[in-house]
Amino acid sequence: MILQIIYAYLENFAGFEIKLFDWMYTSISYIYVAVAILMIKTEIINQKIQLMRLNKIQEQVSKEVEEQEAEKEEKKEKQNEGDEEKENKKEENTGNEQPEGSNA
């Protein structure tokens, strides 16, 4: 548009005329449109690539979290089993002992 304004000024006030200016102006306009479309496509493709990377990272993080939770559950189960064994041993020991005052 700037070129069109400058050309109109030169043509009207200075009498300067460029042959085939309209053809060049249209060609330049088409080139700008094509470049804009290509830039938009490139930007969309880059966004899709970034989304794919984020999805992969998110999957890895979720797997790590699941593994950590599974490890915590295993530790709790082992601890509970150990506590149960201790309680069973205590019950066995207390059942075999006689009260202190019974032999008096």
N, C-alpha and C positions, 0 to 999 in steps of 0.2 A: 504494500500500500504506500509505503514511503517512496518507493521508486516511481509509482504512478503519480503521486503528488508532485514530485520533483520534475518529472517529465511534462506534466500538464503545465507547470509554471514556466519551464523552459520553452515549451511550444507556444504558449499564449503570449508571453511577454518578450521573449528573446527571438522568437521565430525559428528556434532550433528544432529540427525534426529528425528523428531516428527512424530509418526504415526497418520494418519488421519488429518494432518495439513490442507491439501487442503479442506477437508470437513468443518473444523472449520472456516477457512478463508472465505469460501463461505457463511456459516451460518451467520457469523458476518456481512458480506457485505449486506446480505438480511435484517438483523435487522436494519442496518443503513438506508437502502433505505426505509423500512417501517416507521421508526421513522421520517424521513425527509418528507415523504408524509403526515403523520398525522400532523406534525407541520405546513405544508403549508395549509392543510385543516382548521386547527384551526385558523390560521391567516386570512384566507379568511372569515371564519364565523365571526370572531371578527370585521373585516372591514365592513361586511354587517350589523352587529348589530349597529355599530357606524353610518353608513349611515342612518339607520332607525331612530335612535335617533335624528340625525341632521335634517332629514325631519320633524319629529314631532315638533322639536323646531322651525324650519322655518315656519311651518304652524301656530303655536301659535303666532309667531311674526307678521306674515302677518295679522292674524285676529285682533290682537291688533292695528296694524297700520290702518286697515280698520275702526275699531271702533273709533279710534281717529279722522280720517278724517271725519267720519259721524258726530261726535260730533262738530267738527269745522264748518261743513256745517250747522248744526242746529243752532249754535250760530250766524253765519252770517245771516241766514234767519230771525231769531228773531230780530237781530239788524236792518236788512233792514226793517222789518215790523214796528219796533219802529220808525225808521227814517221817514217812510212814514206817520205814524200817526202824528208825530210832524209837518211834512210839511202840512198835511191836516188841522191841528188845526191852524197853522200860516195863511194859506190861508183863513180860515173862519174868523179869527180875523181881518185880513187886509181888507177883503171885507165889513165888517159891519162898520168900522171906516170911519169917514169923514175926509177929509184933514183939517189941522189946519187953513188954511187961508180962508176957504170958508165962514165963518160966519162974517167976517169983513166988 
